[in-house]
Amino acid sequence: MRRRGHEVTDRRQVTRRQLSLYAPSDIAVPLEATRQLLDPVQSRLIPAHVTLCREDELVTITDSQLESRLTDSSLKPITLHFGQPEVFDGHGVLLSCARGEQEFHALREHVLGSRAIRRHSPHMTLAHPRNPRSVGNCPANVARVPQVGAITFSSIHLIEQNADEPWKIIHEFKL
């Protein structure tokens, strides 16, 4: 047995929680078509998103602290600017953040209640290298990834995954 997120589980039934910024539908629709080609496994598990806080960062925060921080009226929508697709670890594909990282980290600090947090660069994973390489994950399809540019995220989603099932939205917090 081990403790993960808010659930005590064995290795067969791991429950994970994280906070994510889901791409708005006008941007997500063309991205999802490409994601299905590049990595149908990842596309089935979770929509196009930027991970705000991972499960190990949320372990020490109570549900009431989290809700209080995420319903703070001072929180405003955040805009991130994304560049061209980048291939990593063989067949992984991501869109890295070109501008907006400072605002992203300020939001993370607010949610996590500390300035002493690890830094991770905001990005959107279109194909994850832990999944098998799909036939559609080829240079021609990577070159066809739609240019997304600036995306304004107006809500934060608390999401949960049980074992290898698709992620489910537990709560949406409007910014």
Salt bridges, closest charged atoms under 4 A:
ASP10 OD2 - ARG12 NH2 2.49
GLU32 OE1 - ARG35 NH1 2.83
GLU55 OE2 - ARG4 NH1 3.86
GLU55 OE2 - ARG16 NE 3.20
ASP56 OD2 - ARG118 NH1 2.81
GLU57 OE2 - ARG108 NH2 2.56
GLU57 OE2 - ARG118 NE 3.92
ASP63 OD1 - HIS6 NE2 3.43
ASP63 OD1 - ARG17 NH1 3.77
ASP72 OD2 - HIS110 NE2 3.46
GLU101 OE2 - HIS105 NE2 3.39
GLU109 OE1 - ARG115 NE 3.83
GLU160 OE1 - ARG17 NE 2.87
GLU172 OE2 - HIS157 NE2 3.75
GLU172 OE2 - LYS174 NZ 3.06
